[in-house]
Amino acid sequence: MHGLATTVSTDKHFKWGELLREKVSLKLPRSWVTFHWLNLCSSFFLRCLFRLRANNVENVPKGACILAPNHQSYLDGLFIMAFLKKKILKDTFFYAKAEHVRHWWQRFMASRHNVIVMDINKDLKLSLQKLADVLKKNKKVIIFPEGTRTLDGSLGDFKHTFAILGRELDVPIVPVAVDGAFKALPRGKFFPRFFQKVNISFLEPIYPAQNDSYSSLSDKVFQALSSKLEKSHP
């Protein structure tokens, strides 16, 4: 599972608002009861294998929002899911690249466990429209602004995909600071380092202002995450 981030046009003359408001044919994946139980099992094992803690989960608002975590490891999504209440988790969606969902059983599982399969390289605009449709249906999406895992544990450059969605659809963005996951499973490693301390901090929602550009909104989220991570490592 992934959070979407890739390079998109931020040209002020490009009418993202009109594009994202277009109706698309999207049937949201059904949340089978197994989605909740698999998350419970995953959460149990993660709490046994890592010193996992979370702060301010109550900052996740009701209704549509974008959860924007920094990306330290393959386990980030599971770490975050471990602290989402059942009702919130049911309304939270992820995306998977089509190239990673090739087999019938993968497509079957995705369609029943809140995963939206998208071919970003083939049709980026349609992919963004699908995510916009999720938000318009008052659901939540997880988007990693960096678009890829960190190489050294530091916060990488942000793509503006999440900011475009937040600004044009006027939905709040919740920065989620993931700290310690890089030590637990750094990029390039297959086996995790168990019993590492991992903290997940749900920061205060950032609501797009009328005068926000995509860049300025993205910068607000970057600064919020950067400040939190720096305070954790003075």
C-alpha atoms as a printed R data frame, in Angstrom:
    type eleno elety resid chain resno       x       y       z
1   ATOM     1    CA   MET     A     1   0.000   0.000   0.000
2   ATOM     2    CA   HIS     A     2   1.193   3.451  -0.787
3   ATOM     3    CA   GLY     A     3   0.336   7.071  -0.474
4   ATOM     4    CA   LEU     A     4   0.331   8.869  -3.785
5   ATOM     5    CA   ALA     A     5   2.953  11.427  -4.649
6   ATOM     6    CA   THR     A     6   4.487  12.182  -7.988
7   ATOM     7    CA   THR     A     7   5.482  15.145 -10.090
8   ATOM     8    CA   VAL     A     8   2.521  17.050 -11.492
9   ATOM     9    CA   SER     A     9   2.088  20.374 -13.165
10  ATOM    10    CA   THR     A    10   1.745  23.275 -10.746
11  ATOM    11    CA   ASP     A    11   1.332  25.797 -13.530
12  ATOM    12    CA   LYS     A    12  -1.221  28.341 -12.325
13  ATOM    13    CA   HIS     A    13  -2.795  28.278 -15.776
14  ATOM    14    CA   PHE     A    14  -3.517  24.564 -15.532
15  ATOM    15    CA   LYS     A    15  -7.069  24.198 -14.278
16  ATOM    16    CA   TRP     A    16  -6.692  21.462 -11.691
17  ATOM    17    CA   GLY     A    17  -9.886  22.568  -9.969
18  ATOM    18    CA   GLU     A    18 -11.994  21.875 -13.047
19  ATOM    19    CA   LEU     A    19 -10.250  18.559 -13.639
20  ATOM    20    CA   LEU     A    20 -10.720  17.329 -10.070
21  ATOM    21    CA   ARG     A    21 -14.366  18.332  -9.980
22  ATOM    22    CA   GLU     A    22 -15.200  16.268 -13.040
23  ATOM    23    CA   LYS     A    23 -17.231  13.169 -12.292
24  ATOM    24    CA   VAL     A    24 -15.407   9.874 -12.690
25  ATOM    25    CA   SER     A    25 -16.716   6.345 -12.571
26  ATOM    26    CA   LEU     A    26 -15.265   4.962  -9.359
27  ATOM    27    CA   LYS     A    27 -16.695   2.234  -7.210
28  ATOM    28    CA   LEU     A    28 -14.937   2.395  -3.870
29  ATOM    29    CA   PRO     A    29 -13.417  -0.874  -2.656
30  ATOM    30    CA   ARG     A    30 -15.644  -2.592  -0.119
31  ATOM    31    CA   SER     A    31 -14.308  -2.906   3.410
32  ATOM    32    CA   TRP     A    32 -14.614  -6.560   4.275
33  ATOM    33    CA   VAL     A    33 -14.619  -7.545   7.934
34  ATOM    34    CA   THR     A    34 -11.231  -9.135   7.223
35  ATOM    35    CA   PHE     A    35  -9.780  -5.634   6.727
36  ATOM    36    CA   HIS     A    36 -10.409  -4.842  10.393
37  ATOM    37    CA   TRP     A    37  -9.218  -8.219  11.638
38  ATOM    38    CA   LEU     A    38  -6.066  -8.157   9.539
39  ATOM    39    CA   ASN     A    39  -5.281  -4.727  10.945
40  ATOM    40    CA   LEU     A    40  -5.843  -6.002  14.495
41  ATOM    41    CA   CYS     A    41  -3.444  -8.880  13.873
42  ATOM    42    CA   SER     A    42  -0.893  -6.595  12.259
43  ATOM    43    CA   SER     A    43  -1.163  -4.105  15.129
44  ATOM    44    CA   PHE     A    44  -0.678  -6.856  17.698
45  ATOM    45    CA   PHE     A    45   2.508  -8.150  16.106
46  ATOM    46    CA   LEU     A    46   3.896  -4.660  15.493
47  ATOM    47    CA   ARG     A    47   3.373  -3.739  19.138
48  ATOM    48    CA   CYS     A    48   5.155  -6.934  20.160
49  ATOM    49    CA   LEU     A    49   8.079  -6.434  17.801
50  ATOM    50    CA   PHE     A    50   8.572  -2.676  18.171
51  ATOM    51    CA   ARG     A    51   8.217  -0.099  20.928
52  ATOM    52    CA   LEU     A    52   5.330   1.542  19.133
53  ATOM    53    CA   ARG     A    53   3.689   4.722  20.444
54  ATOM    54    CA   ALA     A    54   1.315   7.361  19.059
55  ATOM    55    CA   ASN     A    55   0.366  10.908  20.011
56  ATOM    56    CA   ASN     A    56  -2.749  12.989  19.356
57  ATOM    57    CA   VAL     A    57  -4.711  10.556  17.209
58  ATOM    58    CA   GLU     A    58  -7.703  12.767  18.030
59  ATOM    59    CA   ASN     A    59  -6.289  15.336  15.589
60  ATOM    60    CA   VAL     A    60  -7.707  13.265  12.727
61  ATOM    61    CA   PRO     A    61 -10.955  15.127  11.935
62  ATOM    62    CA   LYS     A    62 -14.275  13.647  10.979
63  ATOM    63    CA   GLY     A    63 -15.093  13.545   7.285
64  ATOM    64    CA   ALA     A    64 -12.758  14.031   4.351
65  ATOM    65    CA   CYS     A    65  -9.089  14.708   5.003
66  ATOM    66    CA   ILE     A    66  -5.632  13.858   3.730
67  ATOM    67    CA   LEU     A    67  -3.178  12.116   6.043
68  ATOM    68    CA   ALA     A    68   0.311  13.240   4.996
69  ATOM    69    CA   PRO     A    69   3.112  11.236   6.653
70  ATOM    70    CA   ASN     A    70   6.833  11.424   6.061
71  ATOM    71    CA   HIS     A    71   8.118   8.188   4.557
72  ATOM    72    CA   GLN     A    72  10.802   6.283   6.476
73  ATOM    73    CA   SER     A    73  10.077   2.614   5.782
74  ATOM    74    CA   TYR     A    74   7.843   0.039   4.122
75  ATOM    75    CA   LEU     A    75   6.095  -0.343   7.476
76  ATOM    76    CA   ASP     A    76   4.916   3.273   7.767
77  ATOM    77    CA   GLY     A    77   1.394   2.586   6.533
78  ATOM    78    CA   LEU     A    78   0.956  -0.314   8.950
79  ATOM    79    CA   PHE     A    79   2.330   1.748  11.831
80  ATOM    80    CA   ILE     A    80  -0.230   4.475  11.133
81  ATOM    81    CA   MET     A    81  -3.116   2.046  10.664
82  ATOM    82    CA   ALA     A    82  -2.343   0.479  14.036
83  ATOM    83    CA   PHE     A    83  -3.669   3.598  15.778
84  ATOM    84    CA   LEU     A    84  -6.725   4.397  13.674
85  ATOM    85    CA   LYS     A    85 -10.034   3.486  15.256
86  ATOM    86    CA   LYS     A    86 -12.207   1.003  13.394
87  ATOM    87    CA   LYS     A    87 -14.659   3.656  12.156
88  ATOM    88    CA   ILE     A    88 -11.862   5.882  10.845
89  ATOM    89    CA   LEU     A    89  -9.931   2.988   9.342
90  ATOM    90    CA   LYS     A    90 -13.007   1.849   7.431
91  ATOM    91    CA   ASP     A    91 -13.140   5.249   5.706
92  ATOM    92    CA   THR     A    92  -9.400   5.495   5.020
93  ATOM    93    CA   PHE     A    93  -8.102   4.567   1.570
94  ATOM    94    CA   PHE     A    94  -4.733   3.752   0.098
95  ATOM    95    CA   TYR     A    95  -3.534   3.359  -3.455
96  ATOM    96    CA   ALA     A    96  -1.488   0.711  -5.183
97  ATOM    97    CA   LYS     A    97   0.361   0.999  -8.470
98  ATOM    98    CA   ALA     A    98  -1.119  -1.221 -11.151
99  ATOM    99    CA   GLU     A    99   2.313  -2.756 -11.754
100 ATOM   100    CA   HIS     A   100   2.218  -4.132  -8.196
101 ATOM   101    CA   VAL     A   101  -1.277  -5.616  -8.521
102 ATOM   102    CA   ARG     A   102  -0.953  -7.943 -11.481
103 ATOM   103    CA   HIS     A   103  -2.472 -11.185 -10.226
104 ATOM   104    CA   TRP     A   104  -6.179 -11.896  -9.796
105 ATOM   105    CA   TRP     A   105  -5.842 -12.582  -6.074
106 ATOM   106    CA   GLN     A   106  -4.059  -9.246  -5.561
107 ATOM   107    CA   ARG     A   107  -6.856  -7.410  -7.365
108 ATOM   108    CA   PHE     A   108  -9.402  -9.394  -5.329
109 ATOM   109    CA   MET     A   109  -7.772  -8.428  -2.024
110 ATOM   110    CA   ALA     A   110  -7.351  -4.793  -3.077
111 ATOM   111    CA   SER     A   111 -11.014  -4.421  -4.006
112 ATOM   112    CA   ARG     A   112 -12.041  -5.559  -0.533
113 ATOM   113    CA   HIS     A   113  -9.439  -3.877   1.640
114 ATOM   114    CA   ASN     A   114  -9.609  -0.143   0.859
115 ATOM   115    CA   VAL     A   115  -6.946  -0.173  -1.838
116 ATOM   116    CA   ILE     A   116  -7.512   1.743  -5.072
117 ATOM   117    CA   VAL     A   117  -5.456   0.432  -7.984
118 ATOM   118    CA   MET     A   118  -4.178   3.148 -10.314
119 ATOM   119    CA   ASP     A   119  -1.871   3.324 -13.301
120 ATOM   120    CA   ILE     A   120  -0.100   6.605 -12.595
121 ATOM   121    CA   ASN     A   121   2.376   6.355 -15.458
122 ATOM   122    CA   LYS     A   122  -0.373   5.671 -17.989
123 ATOM   123    CA   ASP     A   123  -2.936   8.214 -16.815
124 ATOM   124    CA   LEU     A   124  -1.914  10.553 -13.987
125 ATOM   125    CA   LYS     A   125  -4.948  12.803 -14.389
126 ATOM   126    CA   LEU     A   126  -7.392   9.917 -14.012
127 ATOM   127    CA   SER     A   127  -5.456   8.719 -10.971
128 ATOM   128    CA   LEU     A   128  -5.816  12.124  -9.317
129 ATOM   129    CA   GLN     A   129  -9.496  12.217 -10.238
130 ATOM   130    CA   LYS     A   130  -9.982   8.894  -8.477
131 ATOM   131    CA   LEU     A   131  -8.383  10.205  -5.295
132 ATOM   132    CA   ALA     A   132 -10.458  13.370  -5.573
133 ATOM   133    CA   ASP     A   133 -13.590  11.249  -5.852
134 ATOM   134    CA   VAL     A   134 -12.681   9.459  -2.611
135 ATOM   135    CA   LEU     A   135 -12.387  12.805  -0.827
136 ATOM   136    CA   LYS     A   136 -15.628  14.074  -2.359
137 ATOM   137    CA   LYS     A   137 -17.324  11.025  -0.860
138 ATOM   138    CA   ASN     A   138 -16.240  12.276   2.574
139 ATOM   139    CA   LYS     A   139 -13.519   9.654   2.989
140 ATOM   140    CA   LYS     A   140  -9.834   9.913   3.870
141 ATOM   141    CA   VAL     A   141  -6.702   9.133   1.882
142 ATOM   142    CA   ILE     A   142  -3.108   8.571   2.927
143 ATOM   143    CA   ILE     A   143  -0.580  10.338   0.712
144 ATOM   144    CA   PHE     A   144   3.181  10.365   1.314
145 ATOM   145    CA   PRO     A   145   4.304  13.825   0.100
146 ATOM   146    CA   GLU     A   146   7.902  12.685  -0.464
147 ATOM   147    CA   GLY     A   147   6.734   9.999  -2.863
148 ATOM   148    CA   THR     A   148   9.489   7.603  -1.854
149 ATOM   149    CA   ARG     A   149  11.245   6.358   1.257
150 ATOM   150    CA   THR     A   150  14.050   8.433   2.722
151 ATOM   151    CA   LEU     A   151  17.606   7.366   1.951
152 ATOM   152    CA   ASP     A   152  19.151   8.622   5.191
153 ATOM   153    CA   GLY     A   153  16.293   9.270   7.611
154 ATOM   154    CA   SER     A   154  15.962  12.959   6.783
155 ATOM   155    CA   LEU     A   155  12.845  14.624   5.385
156 ATOM   156    CA   GLY     A   156  12.978  14.714   1.592
157 ATOM   157    CA   ASP     A   157  11.587  17.169  -0.941
158 ATOM   158    CA   PHE     A   158   7.811  17.273  -1.284
159 ATOM   159    CA   LYS     A   159   5.781  16.752  -4.420
160 ATOM   160    CA   HIS     A   160   2.660  18.935  -4.622
161 ATOM   161    CA   THR     A   161   0.076  16.253  -5.428
162 ATOM   162    CA   PHE     A   162  -1.436  16.241  -1.942
163 ATOM   163    CA   ALA     A   163  -1.490  20.047  -1.823
164 ATOM   164    CA   ILE     A   164  -3.353  20.248  -5.136
165 ATOM   165    CA   LEU     A   165  -6.027  17.900  -3.812
166 ATOM   166    CA   GLY     A   166  -6.258  19.699  -0.482
167 ATOM   167    CA   ARG     A   167  -6.384  23.184  -1.982
168 ATOM   168    CA   GLU     A   168  -8.803  22.482  -4.814
169 ATOM   169    CA   LEU     A   169 -11.191  20.359  -2.753
170 ATOM   170    CA   ASP     A   170 -10.783  22.452   0.409
171 ATOM   171    CA   VAL     A   171 -10.060  19.507   2.697
172 ATOM   172    CA   PRO     A   172  -7.775  19.574   5.751
173 ATOM   173    CA   ILE     A   173  -4.353  17.977   5.685
174 ATOM   174    CA   VAL     A   174  -3.098  16.160   8.782
175 ATOM   175    CA   PRO     A   175   0.721  15.962   8.909
176 ATOM   176    CA   VAL     A   176   1.775  12.640  10.455
177 ATOM   177    CA   ALA     A   177   5.310  12.513  11.848
178 ATOM   178    CA   VAL     A   178   6.818   9.035  11.623
179 ATOM   179    CA   ASP     A   179   9.922   8.832  13.803
180 ATOM   180    CA   GLY     A   180  12.087   5.764  14.326
181 ATOM   181    CA   ALA     A   181  10.815   3.666  11.434
182 ATOM   182    CA   PHE     A   182  14.001   4.344   9.469
183 ATOM   183    CA   LYS     A   183  16.058   2.658  12.186
184 ATOM   184    CA   ALA     A   184  13.538  -0.177  12.323
185 ATOM   185    CA   LEU     A   185  13.658  -0.886   8.582
186 ATOM   186    CA   PRO     A   186  15.955   1.379   6.557
187 ATOM   187    CA   ARG     A   187  15.772   1.477   2.803
188 ATOM   188    CA   GLY     A   188  17.676  -1.369   1.199
189 ATOM   189    CA   LYS     A   189  17.228  -3.718   4.145
190 ATOM   190    CA   PHE     A   190  14.926  -6.729   4.053
191 ATOM   191    CA   PHE     A   191  14.832  -7.743   7.708
192 ATOM   192    CA   PRO     A   192  13.702  -5.183  10.296
193 ATOM   193    CA   ARG     A   193  15.559  -4.341  13.482
194 ATOM   194    CA   PHE     A   194  13.148  -5.413  16.168
195 ATOM   195    CA   PHE     A   195  12.353  -3.566  19.398
196 ATOM   196    CA   GLN     A   196  13.247  -0.181  17.953
197 ATOM   197    CA   LYS     A   197  11.286   2.771  19.317
198 ATOM   198    CA   VAL     A   198   8.781   4.099  16.762
199 ATOM   199    CA   ASN     A   199   6.640   7.172  17.427
200 ATOM   200    CA   ILE     A   200   3.681   8.242  15.290
201 ATOM   201    CA   SER     A   201   2.521  11.817  15.917
202 ATOM   202    CA   PHE     A   202  -0.708  13.088  14.396
203 ATOM   203    CA   LEU     A   203  -0.206  16.854  14.183
204 ATOM   204    CA   GLU     A   204  -2.887  19.527  14.077
205 ATOM   205    CA   PRO     A   205  -4.828  19.671  10.791
206 ATOM   206    CA   ILE     A   206  -3.793  22.329   8.309
207 ATOM   207    CA   TYR     A   207  -6.761  23.922   6.575
208 ATOM   208    CA   PRO     A   208  -6.109  25.442   3.133
209 ATOM   209    CA   ALA     A   209  -6.440  29.222   3.042
210 ATOM   210    CA   GLN     A   210  -7.927  31.083   0.093
211 ATOM   211    CA   ASN     A   211  -4.588  32.708  -0.669
212 ATOM   212    CA   ASP     A   212  -2.625  29.456  -0.453
213 ATOM   213    CA   SER     A   213  -0.782  28.321  -3.536
214 ATOM   214    CA   TYR     A   214   0.057  24.650  -3.967
215 ATOM   215    CA   SER     A   215   3.635  25.442  -2.968
216 ATOM   216    CA   SER     A   216   2.737  27.450   0.129
217 ATOM   217    CA   LEU     A   217   0.333  24.780   1.368
218 ATOM   218    CA   SER     A   218   2.958  22.111   0.758
219 ATOM   219    CA   ASP     A   219   5.501  24.231   2.657
220 ATOM   220    CA   LYS     A   220   3.183  24.486   5.676
221 ATOM   221    CA   VAL     A   221   2.987  20.713   5.911
222 ATOM   222    CA   PHE     A   222   6.739  20.372   5.385
223 ATOM   223    CA   GLN     A   223   7.478  22.875   8.156
224 ATOM   224    CA   ALA     A   224   5.074  21.163  10.558
225 ATOM   225    CA   LEU     A   225   6.717  17.781  10.020
226 ATOM   226    CA   SER     A   226  10.236  19.197  10.024
227 ATOM   227    CA   SER     A   227   9.636  21.047  13.293
228 ATOM   228    CA   LYS     A   228   8.204  17.966  14.990
229 ATOM   229    CA   LEU     A   229  11.026  15.700  13.864
230 ATOM   230    CA   GLU     A   230  13.671  18.244  14.914
231 ATOM   231    CA   LYS     A   231  12.133  18.524  18.394
232 ATOM   232    CA   SER     A   232  12.363  14.762  18.719
233 ATOM   233    CA   HIS     A   233  16.089  14.910  17.920
234 ATOM   234    CA   PRO     A   234  17.463  18.181  19.368
